[in-house]
Amino acid sequence: MEALLSLAVFVLLNFLTALSGAVFKPGVWYERLDKPPWNPPNWLFPPAWTLLFCTIAVSGWLVYRTVGLEGAGATALLVYVIHLGFNAGWSAVFFGLRKIGWGMVEVLGLWASIVATMAVFYPINPVASYLLVPYLCWVTFAAALNFAIWRRNRTGIPARA
């Protein structure tokens, strides 16, 4: 029972992080931006993030189940929570504030925080670290997309209908 309860806590933490994407939606502003031809279709983002948030939750939970909240576990899970803050922050900066350049800074912070999370998780539970590899790949792609959108829209949003 304790295992299910602790897993539920990690799922809840990730759900709360994901709410940033629900609160700060792309909308018309994002649609009007000039995007590269390799920009994925909008329908792909919700299922991709759902799968990623599930693996992120399980990853944190595995570390918690391995060492708890003492010593290395406390440090590792603090890094994990900080990384969730970076994750939530990107939607707020990019979509909420509509700051593409600052979104680039935020996504680089998110990328570095994922690497840090993987690094502190690995000695505790290598599987927990490996579960974050698809997430790191996705955020690497997201950073490249953010950069491409920033470069294409530095002079302002195109006046498309």
matplotlib code that plots the C-alpha trace (Angstrom):
import matplotlib.pyplot as plt

x = [0.0, 2.8, 4.4, 1.1, 0.7, 4.3, 3.8, 0.6, 2.6, 5.1, 2.3, 0.6, 3.9, 4.2, 0.5, 1.0, 4.0, 2.1, -0.7, 1.6, 1.2, -2.6, -2.6, -0.2, -1.5, 0.0, -3.1, -3.3, -0.1, 1.9, 0.0, 1.1, 4.8, 7.0, 8.0, 10.5, 9.1, 10.2, 7.9, 5.7, 1.9, 0.2, -1.7, 1.7, 2.5, -0.1, 0.5, 4.2, 4.2, 1.8, 4.1, 7.2, 5.5, 4.7, 8.3, 9.5, 7.1, 8.3, 11.9, 11.6, 9.5, 12.2, 14.8, 12.5, 11.8, 15.5, 16.8, 13.9, 14.3, 17.6, 21.1, 21.6, 17.9, 17.1, 19.7, 18.6, 14.9, 15.6, 17.4, 14.3, 11.9, 14.1, 14.0, 10.2, 10.2, 12.2, 9.8, 6.8, 8.6, 9.1, 5.4, 5.0, 7.9, 7.4, 3.6, 2.5, 4.9, 5.5, 9.2, 10.8, 14.4, 13.9, 12.2, 15.5, 17.3, 14.6, 14.8, 18.6, 18.1, 15.6, 18.0, 20.8, 18.5, 17.5, 21.2, 21.8, 18.8, 20.1, 23.5, 22.3, 19.8, 22.3, 24.4, 21.1, 19.1, 20.4, 17.0, 15.6, 18.3, 17.7, 14.0, 14.9, 16.7, 13.6, 12.8, 16.3, 16.0, 12.6, 13.8, 16.9, 14.5, 12.4, 15.4, 16.3, 12.7, 12.7, 15.9, 14.6, 11.4, 13.4, 15.6, 12.7, 10.7, 13.3, 11.8, 8.3, 5.4, 4.4, 1.1, -0.5, -4.3]
y = [0.0, 2.4, 1.8, 2.8, 5.8, 7.0, 6.4, 8.4, 11.3, 11.2, 11.0, 14.0, 16.0, 15.4, 16.2, 19.5, 20.2, 19.3, 21.8, 24.6, 23.4, 23.4, 26.9, 28.4, 27.1, 27.8, 29.5, 31.9, 33.7, 30.4, 29.5, 32.8, 32.2, 31.2, 27.6, 25.3, 22.6, 19.9, 21.3, 18.4, 18.6, 20.0, 16.7, 15.0, 17.1, 15.9, 12.1, 12.6, 14.6, 12.2, 9.3, 11.4, 12.5, 8.9, 7.9, 10.9, 10.0, 6.4, 7.5, 9.7, 7.0, 4.4, 6.6, 7.2, 3.5, 2.7, 5.2, 7.2, 10.8, 10.5, 11.4, 10.8, 10.3, 13.8, 15.4, 13.4, 14.2, 17.9, 18.0, 16.1, 18.7, 21.6, 20.0, 19.8, 23.6, 24.2, 22.0, 24.0, 27.3, 26.8, 26.9, 30.0, 31.8, 30.7, 30.6, 32.7, 35.6, 35.0, 35.4, 33.1, 34.1, 33.6, 30.4, 29.3, 30.2, 28.3, 25.2, 25.1, 25.2, 22.4, 20.4, 20.9, 20.0, 16.7, 15.8, 16.7, 14.5, 11.6, 12.0, 12.0, 9.1, 6.8, 5.8, 5.2, 3.4, 3.2, 2.3, 5.6, 7.4, 5.5, 6.2, 9.9, 9.3, 9.7, 12.9, 14.3, 13.4, 15.2, 18.3, 18.3, 18.4, 21.0, 23.2, 23.0, 23.8, 26.7, 28.0, 27.7, 29.5, 32.3, 32.8, 32.9, 35.4, 37.8, 40.7, 40.1, 37.8, 37.4, 38.9, 35.7, 35.2]
z = [0.0, 0.9, -2.6, -4.3, -2.2, -2.8, -6.6, -6.5, -4.9, -7.8, -10.4, -8.6, -8.7, -12.4, -13.0, -11.3, -13.4, -16.5, -15.6, -16.7, -20.2, -19.7, -18.2, -20.7, -24.0, -27.4, -28.9, -31.8, -31.0, -31.4, -34.6, -36.1, -35.5, -38.4, -37.6, -39.4, -41.7, -39.1, -36.5, -35.2, -35.6, -32.5, -31.8, -31.1, -28.0, -25.5, -26.0, -26.1, -22.8, -21.2, -21.8, -20.7, -17.5, -16.7, -17.1, -15.1, -12.3, -12.2, -12.3, -9.2, -7.5, -8.1, -6.4, -3.5, -3.2, -3.3, -0.7, 0.6, 1.7, 3.7, 2.6, -1.2, -1.6, -0.3, -2.5, -5.6, -5.1, -4.5, -7.9, -9.3, -7.9, -9.2, -12.6, -12.4, -11.7, -14.9, -16.8, -15.6, -16.2, -19.9, -20.7, -18.6, -20.2, -23.8, -24.1, -21.1, -21.4, -25.1, -24.7, -27.2, -26.4, -22.7, -23.5, -25.0, -21.8, -19.8, -22.0, -21.7, -17.9, -18.2, -20.3, -17.8, -14.9, -16.6, -17.0, -13.4, -12.3, -14.4, -12.9, -9.3, -10.0, -11.7, -8.6, -6.7, -9.3, -12.9, -14.3, -12.9, -14.8, -18.0, -17.8, -18.4, -21.6, -23.9, -22.0, -22.5, -26.2, -26.4, -24.6, -26.9, -29.8, -28.1, -27.5, -31.2, -32.1, -29.7, -31.2, -34.8, -33.9, -32.1, -35.1, -37.5, -35.4, -34.0, -35.9, -34.6, -35.3, -38.9, -39.9, -41.1, -40.9]

ax = plt.figure().add_subplot(projection="3d")
ax.plot(x, y, z, "-o")
ax.set_aspect("equal")
plt.show()
